[in-house]
């Protein structure tokens, strides 16, 4: 989420704390990175897994593997968008 915030901010946008701001920020960052829908859908699923903790649902090993694989794909794309701003 923080990396997505940095990407969005680097493009001149400010994120509020309104309902849905995590999903909106993720979607905007994926759009800037031109990742297509799959990267957003995967990371949105990771976000849902994370939110399961509020319902007492802990992630299992497969969930963690999925989250790591999804982030491993998206991280370099988002970081690449920030390099010109560093």
PDB file of N, CA, C and O in Angstrom:
ATOM      1  N   UNK A   1       0.826  -1.191   0.000  1.00  0.00           N
ATOM      2  CA  UNK A   1       0.000   0.000   0.000  1.00  0.00           C
ATOM      3  C   UNK A   1       0.873   1.258   0.000  1.00  0.00           C
ATOM      4  O   UNK A   1       0.594   2.213  -0.724  1.00  0.00           O
ATOM      5  N   UNK A   2       1.920   1.250   0.810  1.00  0.00           N
ATOM      6  CA  UNK A   2       2.777   2.442   0.875  1.00  0.00           C
ATOM      7  C   UNK A   2       3.482   2.716  -0.445  1.00  0.00           C
ATOM      8  O   UNK A   2       3.648   3.872  -0.834  1.00  0.00           O
ATOM      9  N   UNK A   3       3.893   1.670  -1.129  1.00  0.00           N
ATOM     10  CA  UNK A   3       4.507   1.861  -2.439  1.00  0.00           C
ATOM     11  C   UNK A   3       3.488   2.428  -3.428  1.00  0.00           C
ATOM     12  O   UNK A   3       3.818   3.293  -4.239  1.00  0.00           O
ATOM     13  N   UNK A   4       2.265   1.946  -3.358  1.00  0.00           N
ATOM     14  CA  UNK A   4       1.202   2.489  -4.212  1.00  0.00           C
ATOM     15  C   UNK A   4       0.944   3.958  -3.888  1.00  0.00           C
ATOM     16  O   UNK A   4       0.735   4.765  -4.793  1.00  0.00           O
ATOM     17  N   UNK A   5       0.958   4.304  -2.612  1.00  0.00           N
ATOM     18  CA  UNK A   5       0.796   5.712  -2.216  1.00  0.00           C
ATOM     19  C   UNK A   5       1.891   6.574  -2.828  1.00  0.00           C
ATOM     20  O   UNK A   5       1.624   7.668  -3.324  1.00  0.00           O
ATOM     21  N   UNK A   6       3.123   6.077  -2.794  1.00  0.00           N
ATOM     22  CA  UNK A   6       4.246   6.839  -3.347  1.00  0.00           C
ATOM     23  C   UNK A   6       4.073   7.041  -4.851  1.00  0.00           C
ATOM     24  O   UNK A   6       4.340   8.128  -5.364  1.00  0.00           O
ATOM     25  N   UNK A   7       3.633   6.012  -5.555  1.00  0.00           N
ATOM     26  CA  UNK A   7       3.428   6.122  -7.004  1.00  0.00           C
ATOM     27  C   UNK A   7       2.355   7.147  -7.309  1.00  0.00           C
ATOM     28  O   UNK A   7       2.528   7.995  -8.185  1.00  0.00           O
ATOM     29  N   UNK A   8       1.255   7.073  -6.592  1.00  0.00           N
ATOM     30  CA  UNK A   8       0.151   8.003  -6.826  1.00  0.00           C
ATOM     31  C   UNK A   8       0.586   9.437  -6.496  1.00  0.00           C
ATOM     32  O   UNK A   8       0.270  10.370  -7.235  1.00  0.00           O
ATOM     33  N   UNK A   9       1.302   9.604  -5.397  1.00  0.00           N
ATOM     34  CA  UNK A   9       1.780  10.935  -5.008  1.00  0.00           C
ATOM     35  C   UNK A   9       2.774  11.480  -6.034  1.00  0.00           C
ATOM     36  O   UNK A   9       2.775  12.677  -6.320  1.00  0.00           O
ATOM     37  N   UNK A  10       3.617  10.609  -6.586  1.00  0.00           N
ATOM     38  CA  UNK A  10       4.592  11.040  -7.589  1.00  0.00           C
ATOM     39  C   UNK A  10       3.902  11.553  -8.854  1.00  0.00           C
ATOM     40  O   UNK A  10       4.488  12.305  -9.633  1.00  0.00           O
ATOM     41  N   UNK A  11       2.665  11.140  -9.043  1.00  0.00           N
ATOM     42  CA  UNK A  11       1.895  11.607 -10.192  1.00  0.00           C
ATOM     43  C   UNK A  11       0.947  12.749  -9.823  1.00  0.00           C
ATOM     44  O   UNK A  11       0.044  13.090 -10.587  1.00  0.00           O
ATOM     45  N   UNK A  12       1.164  13.332  -8.652  1.00  0.00           N
ATOM     46  CA  UNK A  12       0.442  14.539  -8.279  1.00  0.00           C
ATOM     47  C   UNK A  12      -0.885  14.339  -7.569  1.00  0.00           C
ATOM     48  O   UNK A  12      -1.648  15.292  -7.414  1.00  0.00           O
ATOM     49  N   UNK A  13      -1.175  13.117  -7.134  1.00  0.00           N
ATOM     50  CA  UNK A  13      -2.451  12.861  -6.467  1.00  0.00           C
ATOM     51  C   UNK A  13      -2.246  12.698  -4.970  1.00  0.00           C
ATOM     52  O   UNK A  13      -1.189  12.261  -4.517  1.00  0.00           O
ATOM     53  N   UNK A  14      -3.252  13.049  -4.226  1.00  0.00           N
ATOM     54  CA  UNK A  14      -3.267  12.889  -2.778  1.00  0.00           C
ATOM     55  C   UNK A  14      -4.403  11.935  -2.442  1.00  0.00           C
ATOM     56  O   UNK A  14      -5.515  12.080  -2.950  1.00  0.00           O
ATOM     57  N   UNK A  15      -4.124  10.962  -1.586  1.00  0.00           N
ATOM     58  CA  UNK A  15      -5.114   9.957  -1.211  1.00  0.00           C
ATOM     59  C   UNK A  15      -5.752  10.360   0.110  1.00  0.00           C
ATOM     60  O   UNK A  15      -5.063  10.712   1.067  1.00  0.00           O
ATOM     61  N   UNK A  16      -7.072  10.304   0.146  1.00  0.00           N
ATOM     62  CA  UNK A  16      -7.789  10.593   1.389  1.00  0.00           C
ATOM     63  C   UNK A  16      -7.956   9.304   2.186  1.00  0.00           C
ATOM     64  O   UNK A  16      -7.551   8.232   1.736  1.00  0.00           O
ATOM     65  N   UNK A  17      -8.541   9.409   3.343  1.00  0.00           N
ATOM     66  CA  UNK A  17      -8.793   8.225   4.165  1.00  0.00           C
ATOM     67  C   UNK A  17     -10.239   7.758   4.047  1.00  0.00           C
ATOM     68  O   UNK A  17     -10.768   7.131   4.965  1.00  0.00           O
ATOM     69  N   UNK A  18     -10.870   8.060   2.933  1.00  0.00           N
ATOM     70  CA  UNK A  18     -12.268   7.663   2.739  1.00  0.00           C
ATOM     71  C   UNK A  18     -12.383   6.150   2.580  1.00  0.00           C
ATOM     72  O   UNK A  18     -11.392   5.460   2.338  1.00  0.00           O
ATOM     73  N   UNK A  19     -13.599   5.650   2.718  1.00  0.00           N
ATOM     74  CA  UNK A  19     -13.834   4.227   2.540  1.00  0.00           C
ATOM     75  C   UNK A  19     -13.366   3.795   1.163  1.00  0.00           C
ATOM     76  O   UNK A  19     -13.657   4.453   0.164  1.00  0.00           O
ATOM     77  N   UNK A  20     -12.643   2.693   1.115  1.00  0.00           N
ATOM     78  CA  UNK A  20     -12.171   2.160  -0.149  1.00  0.00           C
ATOM     79  C   UNK A  20     -10.866   2.745  -0.642  1.00  0.00           C
ATOM     80  O   UNK A  20     -10.448   2.456  -1.764  1.00  0.00           O
ATOM     81  N   UNK A  21     -10.204   3.570   0.179  1.00  0.00           N
ATOM     82  CA  UNK A  21      -9.002   4.241  -0.320  1.00  0.00           C
ATOM     83  C   UNK A  21      -7.856   3.271  -0.607  1.00  0.00           C
ATOM     84  O   UNK A  21      -7.029   3.550  -1.475  1.00  0.00           O
ATOM     85  N   UNK A  22      -7.784   2.151   0.091  1.00  0.00           N
ATOM     86  CA  UNK A  22      -6.726   1.183  -0.203  1.00  0.00           C
ATOM     87  C   UNK A  22      -6.923   0.603  -1.602  1.00  0.00           C
ATOM     88  O   UNK A  22      -5.980   0.557  -2.392  1.00  0.00           O
ATOM     89  N   UNK A  23      -8.133   0.165  -1.911  1.00  0.00           N
ATOM     90  CA  UNK A  23      -8.419  -0.423  -3.226  1.00  0.00           C
ATOM     91  C   UNK A  23      -8.246   0.616  -4.331  1.00  0.00           C
ATOM     92  O   UNK A  23      -7.708   0.305  -5.393  1.00  0.00           O
ATOM     93  N   UNK A  24      -8.693   1.832  -4.090  1.00  0.00           N
ATOM     94  CA  UNK A  24      -8.572   2.883  -5.101  1.00  0.00           C
ATOM     95  C   UNK A  24      -7.118   3.234  -5.365  1.00  0.00           C
ATOM     96  O   UNK A  24      -6.728   3.456  -6.512  1.00  0.00           O
ATOM     97  N   UNK A  25      -6.316   3.284  -4.314  1.00  0.00           N
ATOM     98  CA  UNK A  25      -4.898   3.600  -4.470  1.00  0.00           C
ATOM     99  C   UNK A  25      -4.183   2.487  -5.218  1.00  0.00           C
ATOM    100  O   UNK A  25      -3.362   2.753  -6.097  1.00  0.00           O
ATOM    101  N   UNK A  26      -4.486   1.252  -4.877  1.00  0.00           N
ATOM    102  CA  UNK A  26      -3.908   0.107  -5.566  1.00  0.00           C
ATOM    103  C   UNK A  26      -4.293   0.117  -7.042  1.00  0.00           C
ATOM    104  O   UNK A  26      -3.450  -0.119  -7.906  1.00  0.00           O
ATOM    105  N   UNK A  27      -5.548   0.386  -7.327  1.00  0.00           N
ATOM    106  CA  UNK A  27      -6.010   0.411  -8.712  1.00  0.00           C
ATOM    107  C   UNK A  27      -5.324   1.524  -9.501  1.00  0.00           C
ATOM    108  O   UNK A  27      -4.929   1.318 -10.648  1.00  0.00           O
ATOM    109  N   UNK A  28      -5.182   2.690  -8.899  1.00  0.00           N
ATOM    110  CA  UNK A  28      -4.523   3.814  -9.580  1.00  0.00           C
ATOM    111  C   UNK A  28      -3.060   3.498  -9.851  1.00  0.00           C
ATOM    112  O   UNK A  28      -2.567   3.756 -10.949  1.00  0.00           O
ATOM    113  N   UNK A  29      -2.363   2.947  -8.871  1.00  0.00           N
ATOM    114  CA  UNK A  29      -0.946   2.620  -9.064  1.00  0.00           C
ATOM    115  C   UNK A  29      -0.778   1.569 -10.150  1.00  0.00           C
ATOM    116  O   UNK A  29       0.140   1.665 -10.965  1.00  0.00           O
ATOM    117  N   UNK A  30      -1.648   0.570 -10.173  1.00  0.00           N
ATOM    118  CA  UNK A  30      -1.582  -0.455 -11.222  1.00  0.00           C
ATOM    119  C   UNK A  30      -1.861   0.160 -12.593  1.00  0.00           C
ATOM    120  O   UNK A  30      -1.255  -0.234 -13.590  1.00  0.00           O
ATOM    121  N   UNK A  31      -2.765   1.113 -12.638  1.00  0.00           N
ATOM    122  CA  UNK A  31      -3.060   1.786 -13.909  1.00  0.00           C
ATOM    123  C   UNK A  31      -1.842   2.568 -14.390  1.00  0.00           C
ATOM    124  O   UNK A  31      -1.508   2.522 -15.574  1.00  0.00           O
ATOM    125  N   UNK A  32      -1.173   3.288 -13.483  1.00  0.00           N
ATOM    126  CA  UNK A  32       0.026   4.028 -13.877  1.00  0.00           C
ATOM    127  C   UNK A  32       1.113   3.082 -14.365  1.00  0.00           C
ATOM    128  O   UNK A  32       1.861   3.414 -15.285  1.00  0.00           O
ATOM    129  N   UNK A  33       1.204   1.892 -13.745  1.00  0.00           N
ATOM    130  CA  UNK A  33       2.223   0.915 -14.132  1.00  0.00           C
ATOM    131  C   UNK A  33       1.802   0.107 -15.351  1.00  0.00           C
ATOM    132  O   UNK A  33       2.575  -0.697 -15.871  1.00  0.00           O
ATOM    133  N   UNK A  34       0.566   0.326 -15.807  1.00  0.00           N
ATOM    134  CA  UNK A  34       0.037  -0.380 -16.971  1.00  0.00           C
ATOM    135  C   UNK A  34       0.153  -1.893 -16.810  1.00  0.00           C
ATOM    136  O   UNK A  34       0.586  -2.593 -17.726  1.00  0.00           O
ATOM    137  N   UNK A  35      -0.236  -2.387 -15.639  1.00  0.00           N
ATOM    138  CA  UNK A  35      -0.086  -3.810 -15.321  1.00  0.00           C
ATOM    139  C   UNK A  35      -1.195  -4.665 -15.894  1.00  0.00           C
ATOM    140  O   UNK A  35      -1.043  -5.882 -16.004  1.00  0.00           O
ATOM    141  N   UNK A  36      -2.294  -4.058 -16.255  1.00  0.00           N
ATOM    142  CA  UNK A  36      -3.447  -4.846 -16.671  1.00  0.00           C
ATOM    143  C   UNK A  36      -4.264  -5.240 -15.444  1.00  0.00           C
ATOM    144  O   UNK A  36      -3.885  -4.967 -14.306  1.00  0.00           O
ATOM    145  N   UNK A  37      -5.371  -5.876 -15.704  1.00  0.00           N
ATOM    146  CA  UNK A  37      -6.293  -6.208 -14.614  1.00  0.00           C
ATOM    147  C   UNK A  37      -5.786  -7.307 -13.695  1.00  0.00           C
ATOM    148  O   UNK A  37      -6.126  -7.326 -12.512  1.00  0.00           O
ATOM    149  N   UNK A  38      -4.983  -8.217 -14.214  1.00  0.00           N
ATOM    150  CA  UNK A  38      -4.582  -9.359 -13.397  1.00  0.00           C
ATOM    151  C   UNK A  38      -3.785  -8.938 -12.170  1.00  0.00           C
ATOM    152  O   UNK A  38      -4.039  -9.434 -11.073  1.00  0.00           O
ATOM    153  N   UNK A  39      -2.826  -8.034 -12.336  1.00  0.00           N
ATOM    154  CA  UNK A  39      -2.013  -7.599 -11.193  1.00  0.00           C
ATOM    155  C   UNK A  39      -2.887  -6.935 -10.144  1.00  0.00           C
ATOM    156  O   UNK A  39      -2.737  -7.189  -8.949  1.00  0.00           O
ATOM    157  N   UNK A  40      -3.807  -6.077 -10.594  1.00  0.00           N
ATOM    158  CA  UNK A  40      -4.717  -5.447  -9.638  1.00  0.00           C
ATOM    159  C   UNK A  40      -5.582  -6.499  -8.960  1.00  0.00           C
ATOM    160  O   UNK A  40      -5.732  -6.479  -7.738  1.00  0.00           O
ATOM    161  N   UNK A  41      -6.152  -7.412  -9.728  1.00  0.00           N
ATOM    162  CA  UNK A  41      -7.023  -8.437  -9.147  1.00  0.00           C
ATOM    163  C   UNK A  41      -6.274  -9.292  -8.131  1.00  0.00           C
ATOM    164  O   UNK A  41      -6.811  -9.613  -7.071  1.00  0.00           O
ATOM    165  N   UNK A  42      -5.029  -9.664  -8.454  1.00  0.00           N
ATOM    166  CA  UNK A  42      -4.236 -10.466  -7.528  1.00  0.00           C
ATOM    167  C   UNK A  42      -3.963  -9.708  -6.235  1.00  0.00           C
ATOM    168  O   UNK A  42      -4.142 -10.248  -5.143  1.00  0.00           O
ATOM    169  N   UNK A  43      -3.529  -8.455  -6.360  1.00  0.00           N
ATOM    170  CA  UNK A  43      -3.223  -7.687  -5.154  1.00  0.00           C
ATOM    171  C   UNK A  43      -4.489  -7.319  -4.385  1.00  0.00           C
ATOM    172  O   UNK A  43      -4.447  -7.181  -3.163  1.00  0.00           O
ATOM    173  N   UNK A  44      -5.598  -7.161  -5.073  1.00  0.00           N
ATOM    174  CA  UNK A  44      -6.860  -6.915  -4.387  1.00  0.00           C
ATOM    175  C   UNK A  44      -7.262  -8.159  -3.596  1.00  0.00           C
ATOM    176  O   UNK A  44      -7.817  -8.047  -2.502  1.00  0.00           O
ATOM    177  N   UNK A  45      -6.985  -9.334  -4.140  1.00  0.00           N
ATOM    178  CA  UNK A  45      -7.246 -10.572  -3.411  1.00  0.00           C
ATOM    179  C   UNK A  45      -6.347 -10.656  -2.176  1.00  0.00           C
ATOM    180  O   UNK A  45      -6.784 -11.116  -1.121  1.00  0.00           O
ATOM    181  N   UNK A  46      -5.101 -10.218  -2.303  1.00  0.00           N
ATOM    182  CA  UNK A  46      -4.191 -10.180  -1.157  1.00  0.00           C
ATOM    183  C   UNK A  46      -4.739  -9.224  -0.096  1.00  0.00           C
ATOM    184  O   UNK A  46      -4.681  -9.514   1.099  1.00  0.00           O
ATOM    185  N   UNK A  47      -5.262  -8.101  -0.534  1.00  0.00           N
ATOM    186  CA  UNK A  47      -5.858  -7.142   0.392  1.00  0.00           C
ATOM    187  C   UNK A  47      -7.025  -7.785   1.141  1.00  0.00           C
ATOM    188  O   UNK A  47      -7.174  -7.592   2.347  1.00  0.00           O
ATOM    189  N   UNK A  48      -7.849  -8.547   0.426  1.00  0.00           N
ATOM    190  CA  UNK A  48      -8.964  -9.249   1.074  1.00  0.00           C
ATOM    191  C   UNK A  48      -8.458 -10.276   2.083  1.00  0.00           C
ATOM    192  O   UNK A  48      -9.031 -10.427   3.162  1.00  0.00           O
ATOM    193  N   UNK A  49      -7.379 -10.984   1.729  1.00  0.00           N
ATOM    194  CA  UNK A  49      -6.792 -11.943   2.669  1.00  0.00           C
ATOM    195  C   UNK A  49      -6.313 -11.232   3.928  1.00  0.00           C
ATOM    196  O   UNK A  49      -6.524 -11.711   5.042  1.00  0.00           O
ATOM    197  N   UNK A  50      -5.676 -10.098   3.743  1.00  0.00           N
ATOM    198  CA  UNK A  50      -5.200  -9.312   4.886  1.00  0.00           C
ATOM    199  C   UNK A  50      -6.353  -8.880   5.769  1.00  0.00           C
ATOM    200  O   UNK A  50      -6.265  -8.928   6.996  1.00  0.00           O
ATOM    201  N   UNK A  51      -7.438  -8.456   5.131  1.00  0.00           N
ATOM    202  CA  UNK A  51      -8.587  -7.998   5.902  1.00  0.00           C
ATOM    203  C   UNK A  51      -9.295  -9.122   6.633  1.00  0.00           C
ATOM    204  O   UNK A  51     -10.095  -8.864   7.533  1.00  0.00           O
ATOM    205  N   UNK A  52      -9.016 -10.364   6.265  1.00  0.00           N
ATOM    206  CA  UNK A  52      -9.592 -11.504   6.956  1.00  0.00           C
ATOM    207  C   UNK A  52      -9.220 -11.552   8.427  1.00  0.00           C
ATOM    208  O   UNK A  52      -9.933 -12.155   9.230  1.00  0.00           O
ATOM    209  N   UNK A  53      -8.114 -10.922   8.787  1.00  0.00           N
ATOM    210  CA  UNK A  53      -7.699 -10.903  10.186  1.00  0.00           C
ATOM    211  C   UNK A  53      -8.741 -10.241  11.081  1.00  0.00           C
ATOM    212  O   UNK A  53      -8.840 -10.565  12.264  1.00  0.00           O
ATOM    213  N   UNK A  54      -9.512  -9.322  10.526  1.00  0.00           N
ATOM    214  CA  UNK A  54     -10.528  -8.628  11.312  1.00  0.00           C
ATOM    215  C   UNK A  54     -11.731  -9.524  11.593  1.00  0.00           C
ATOM    216  O   UNK A  54     -12.540  -9.243  12.477  1.00  0.00           O
ATOM    217  N   UNK A  55     -11.832 -10.607  10.823  1.00  0.00           N
ATOM    218  CA  UNK A  55     -12.892 -11.584  11.045  1.00  0.00           C
ATOM    219  C   UNK A  55     -12.357 -12.840  11.725  1.00  0.00           C
ATOM    220  O   UNK A  55     -13.074 -13.832  11.856  1.00  0.00           O
ATOM    221  N   UNK A  56     -11.104 -12.798  12.155  1.00  0.00           N
ATOM    222  CA  UNK A  56     -10.500 -13.929  12.836  1.00  0.00           C
ATOM    223  C   UNK A  56     -10.005 -15.018  11.912  1.00  0.00           C
ATOM    224  O   UNK A  56      -9.789 -16.149  12.347  1.00  0.00           O
ATOM    225  N   UNK A  57      -9.820 -14.693  10.633  1.00  0.00           N
ATOM    226  CA  UNK A  57      -9.357 -15.684   9.653  1.00  0.00           C
ATOM    227  C   UNK A  57      -7.886 -15.413   9.357  1.00  0.00           C
ATOM    228  O   UNK A  57      -7.534 -14.399   8.753  1.00  0.00           O
ATOM    229  N   UNK A  58      -7.046 -16.326   9.788  1.00  0.00           N
ATOM    230  CA  UNK A  58      -5.614 -16.175   9.550  1.00  0.00           C
ATOM    231  C   UNK A  58      -5.255 -16.752   8.183  1.00  0.00           C
ATOM    232  O   UNK A  58      -5.852 -17.737   7.750  1.00  0.00           O
ATOM    233  N   UNK A  59      -4.286 -16.146   7.504  1.00  0.00           N
ATOM    234  CA  UNK A  59      -3.861 -16.701   6.215  1.00  0.00           C
ATOM    235  C   UNK A  59      -3.122 -18.024   6.426  1.00  0.00           C
ATOM    236  O   UNK A  59      -2.445 -18.218   7.436  1.00  0.00           O
ATOM    237  N   UNK A  60      -3.264 -18.918   5.467  1.00  0.00           N
ATOM    238  CA  UNK A  60      -2.497 -20.161   5.533  1.00  0.00           C
ATOM    239  C   UNK A  60      -1.251 -20.019   4.658  1.00  0.00           C
ATOM    240  O   UNK A  60      -1.023 -18.967   4.062  1.00  0.00           O
ATOM    241  N   UNK A  61      -0.461 -21.066   4.587  1.00  0.00           N
ATOM    242  CA  UNK A  61       0.801 -21.011   3.842  1.00  0.00           C
ATOM    243  C   UNK A  61       0.573 -20.701   2.367  1.00  0.00           C
ATOM    244  O   UNK A  61       1.354 -19.966   1.762  1.00  0.00           O
ATOM    245  N   UNK A  62      -0.481 -21.251   1.785  1.00  0.00           N
ATOM    246  CA  UNK A  62      -0.772 -20.979   0.370  1.00  0.00           C
ATOM    247  C   UNK A  62      -1.122 -19.508   0.156  1.00  0.00           C
ATOM    248  O   UNK A  62      -0.753 -18.920  -0.860  1.00  0.00           O
ATOM    249  N   UNK A  63      -1.832 -18.919   1.113  1.00  0.00           N
ATOM    250  CA  UNK A  63      -2.175 -17.499   1.023  1.00  0.00           C
ATOM    251  C   UNK A  63      -0.918 -16.640   1.053  1.00  0.00           C
ATOM    252  O   UNK A  63      -0.787 -15.686   0.286  1.00  0.00           O
ATOM    253  N   UNK A  64      -0.005 -16.984   1.935  1.00  0.00           N
ATOM    254  CA  UNK A  64       1.251 -16.233   2.046  1.00  0.00           C
ATOM    255  C   UNK A  64       2.073 -16.371   0.764  1.00  0.00           C
ATOM    256  O   UNK A  64       2.632 -15.392   0.270  1.00  0.00           O
ATOM    257  N   UNK A  65       2.141 -17.583   0.232  1.00  0.00           N
ATOM    258  CA  UNK A  65       2.868 -17.801  -1.030  1.00  0.00           C
ATOM    259  C   UNK A  65       2.257 -16.983  -2.164  1.00  0.00           C
ATOM    260  O   UNK A  65       2.975 -16.376  -2.958  1.00  0.00           O
ATOM    261  N   UNK A  66       0.930 -16.972  -2.232  1.00  0.00           N
ATOM    262  CA  UNK A  66       0.235 -16.201  -3.260  1.00  0.00           C
ATOM    263  C   UNK A  66       0.542 -14.709  -3.117  1.00  0.00           C
ATOM    264  O   UNK A  66       0.805 -14.026  -4.107  1.00  0.00           O
ATOM    265  N   UNK A  67       0.507 -14.212  -1.885  1.00  0.00           N
ATOM    266  CA  UNK A  67       0.784 -12.794  -1.635  1.00  0.00           C
ATOM    267  C   UNK A  67       2.207 -12.442  -2.041  1.00  0.00           C
ATOM    268  O   UNK A  67       2.436 -11.406  -2.666  1.00  0.00           O
ATOM    269  N   UNK A  68       3.151 -13.285  -1.697  1.00  0.00           N
ATOM    270  CA  UNK A  68       4.544 -13.011  -2.043  1.00  0.00           C
ATOM    271  C   UNK A  68       4.767 -13.046  -3.549  1.00  0.00           C
ATOM    272  O   UNK A  68       5.494 -12.211  -4.088  1.00  0.00           O
ATOM    273  N   UNK A  69       4.150 -13.997  -4.227  1.00  0.00           N
ATOM    274  CA  UNK A  69       4.299 -14.082  -5.682  1.00  0.00           C
ATOM    275  C   UNK A  69       3.665 -12.869  -6.360  1.00  0.00           C
ATOM    276  O   UNK A  69       4.220 -12.337  -7.321  1.00  0.00           O
ATOM    277  N   UNK A  70       2.521 -12.435  -5.872  1.00  0.00           N
ATOM    278  CA  UNK A  70       1.846 -11.272  -6.447  1.00  0.00           C
ATOM    279  C   UNK A  70       2.676 -10.013  -6.261  1.00  0.00           C
ATOM    280  O   UNK A  70       2.820  -9.214  -7.187  1.00  0.00           O
ATOM    281  N   UNK A  71       3.213  -9.839  -5.080  1.00  0.00           N
ATOM    282  CA  UNK A  71       4.031  -8.666  -4.805  1.00  0.00           C
ATOM    283  C   UNK A  71       5.337  -8.713  -5.589  1.00  0.00           C
ATOM    284  O   UNK A  71       5.814  -7.681  -6.061  1.00  0.00           O
ATOM    285  N   UNK A  72       5.914  -9.896  -5.731  1.00  0.00           N
ATOM    286  CA  UNK A  72       7.171 -10.033  -6.479  1.00  0.00           C
ATOM    287  C   UNK A  72       6.996  -9.575  -7.925  1.00  0.00           C
ATOM    288  O   UNK A  72       7.929  -9.043  -8.528  1.00  0.00           O
ATOM    289  N   UNK A  73       5.812  -9.779  -8.477  1.00  0.00           N
ATOM    290  CA  UNK A  73       5.527  -9.335  -9.842  1.00  0.00           C
ATOM    291  C   UNK A  73       5.305  -7.818  -9.906  1.00  0.00           C
ATOM    292  O   UNK A  73       5.809  -7.150 -10.809  1.00  0.00           O
ATOM    293  N   UNK A  74       4.554  -7.288  -8.952  1.00  0.00           N
ATOM    294  CA  UNK A  74       4.145  -5.886  -9.004  1.00  0.00           C
ATOM    295  C   UNK A  74       5.219  -4.922  -8.502  1.00  0.00           C
ATOM    296  O   UNK A  74       5.355  -3.818  -9.030  1.00  0.00           O
ATOM    297  N   UNK A  75       5.976  -5.329  -7.494  1.00  0.00           N
ATOM    298  CA  UNK A  75       6.951  -4.450  -6.855  1.00  0.00           C
ATOM    299  C   UNK A  75       7.915  -3.782  -7.839  1.00  0.00           C
ATOM    300  O   UNK A  75       8.057  -2.560  -7.796  1.00  0.00           O
ATOM    301  N   UNK A  76       8.583  -4.532  -8.726  1.00  0.00           N
ATOM    302  CA  UNK A  76       9.531  -3.861  -9.623  1.00  0.00           C
ATOM    303  C   UNK A  76       8.857  -2.892 -10.599  1.00  0.00           C
ATOM    304  O   UNK A  76       9.450  -1.885 -10.984  1.00  0.00           O
ATOM    305  N   UNK A  77       7.635  -3.194 -10.990  1.00  0.00           N
ATOM    306  CA  UNK A  77       6.922  -2.291 -11.896  1.00  0.00           C
ATOM    307  C   UNK A  77       6.626  -0.955 -11.226  1.00  0.00           C
ATOM    308  O   UNK A  77       6.814   0.106 -11.821  1.00  0.00           O
ATOM    309  N   UNK A  78       6.161  -1.018  -9.982  1.00  0.00           N
ATOM    310  CA  UNK A  78       5.861   0.212  -9.248  1.00  0.00           C
ATOM    311  C   UNK A  78       7.131   0.973  -8.893  1.00  0.00           C
ATOM    312  O   UNK A  78       7.187   2.197  -9.009  1.00  0.00           O
ATOM    313  N   UNK A  79       8.141   0.243  -8.461  1.00  0.00           N
ATOM    314  CA  UNK A  79       9.413   0.894  -8.118  1.00  0.00           C
ATOM    315  C   UNK A  79      10.018   1.587  -9.322  1.00  0.00           C
ATOM    316  O   UNK A  79      10.628   2.648  -9.190  1.00  0.00           O
ATOM    317  N   UNK A  80       9.854   0.995 -10.494  1.00  0.00           N
ATOM    318  CA  UNK A  80      10.351   1.610 -11.718  1.00  0.00           C
ATOM    319  C   UNK A  80       9.699   2.952 -12.008  1.00  0.00           C
ATOM    320  O   UNK A  80      10.321   3.837 -12.594  1.00  0.00           O
ATOM    321  N   UNK A  81       8.440   3.103 -11.595  1.00  0.00           N
ATOM    322  CA  UNK A  81       7.762   4.383 -11.788  1.00  0.00           C
ATOM    323  C   UNK A  81       8.312   5.471 -10.876  1.00  0.00           C
ATOM    324  O   UNK A  81       8.188   6.659 -11.173  1.00  0.00           O
ATOM    325  N   UNK A  82       8.915   5.067  -9.776  1.00  0.00           N
ATOM    326  CA  UNK A  82       9.428   6.047  -8.811  1.00  0.00           C
ATOM    327  C   UNK A  82      10.854   6.492  -9.110  1.00  0.00           C
ATOM    328  O   UNK A  82      11.264   7.574  -8.690  1.00  0.00           O
ATOM    329  N   UNK A  83      11.609   5.675  -9.826  1.00  0.00           N
ATOM    330  CA  UNK A  83      13.021   6.007 -10.069  1.00  0.00           C
ATOM    331  C   UNK A  83      13.235   7.398 -10.639  1.00  0.00           C
ATOM    332  O   UNK A  83      14.162   8.083 -10.206  1.00  0.00           O
ATOM    333  N   UNK A  84      12.418   7.854 -11.595  1.00  0.00           N
ATOM    334  CA  UNK A  84      12.636   9.210 -12.103  1.00  0.00           C
ATOM    335  C   UNK A  84      12.397  10.304 -11.037  1.00  0.00           C
ATOM    336  O   UNK A  84      12.837  11.441 -11.202  1.00  0.00           O
ATOM    337  N   UNK A  85      11.705   9.951  -9.958  1.00  0.00           N
ATOM    338  CA  UNK A  85      11.390  10.936  -8.931  1.00  0.00           C
ATOM    339  C   UNK A  85      12.356  10.898  -7.756  1.00  0.00           C
ATOM    340  O   UNK A  85      12.228  11.682  -6.816  1.00  0.00           O
ATOM    341  N   UNK A  86      13.319   9.989  -7.808  1.00  0.00           N
ATOM    342  CA  UNK A  86      14.267   9.866  -6.687  1.00  0.00           C
ATOM    343  C   UNK A  86      15.435  10.786  -6.861  1.00  0.00           C
ATOM    344  O   UNK A  86      16.329  10.816  -6.015  1.00  0.00           O
TER     345      UNK A  86
END
